[in-house]
Amino acid sequence: MANEPLATGEGPGSGMVLVVEDDRATRELLAAVLEAEHLAYHMASNGHEALAYARQWPPAMLVLDLHLPSVSGESVGAAFRIEYGSAFPILAMSASYEHAAAERIGAFDYLQKPFDLDALVAKVRDGLGLAARSAVLRDRSLEARNRLKQALARQRQTFNTLREAEPPPHQAAAQ
């Protein structure tokens, strides 16, 4: 797995979409749609495969079937929440009505199967947009924290310099 490319489908889109879908025909359809839209993606057939892949190559977003074998989609979504935080975009989908499960994992949107392919593409693009904005905010926050650390270090240095230059108040009164 170490030499695997970033994504199965390469494209100019911002970030990689990890799709977790157990049904082979649906996986193939989703791959064809994402390929046609020039979006980078990787397909996983179950939660274990998705989590293992994501540990090596973190995705920009997750398209998650909530009805998976062995490990439920809700558990996979919860694991991604723990790993990537609340801002990580998850698009949940299911053939059975599982909107409540999508809400529990904090999915930004939900698709009921069968769904319109244009709606899928629009929601994936929305998720990638959320991921891009989240990355910008993360970068800005890190920059602001670094500037704050530098300013505090300068203040500490100035304070220490002034403290060393002036005699303590009890010594100054004795003089």
PyMOL commands that set and color helices and strands:
alter all, ss='L'
color gray80, all
select helices_A, chain A and resi 24-36+47-56+73-84+99-104+117-165+169-174
alter helices_A, ss='H'
color red, helices_A
select strands_A, chain A and resi 16-20+40-44+61-65+90-94+109-112
alter strands_A, ss='S'
color yellow, strands_A
deselect
rebuild
show_as cartoon
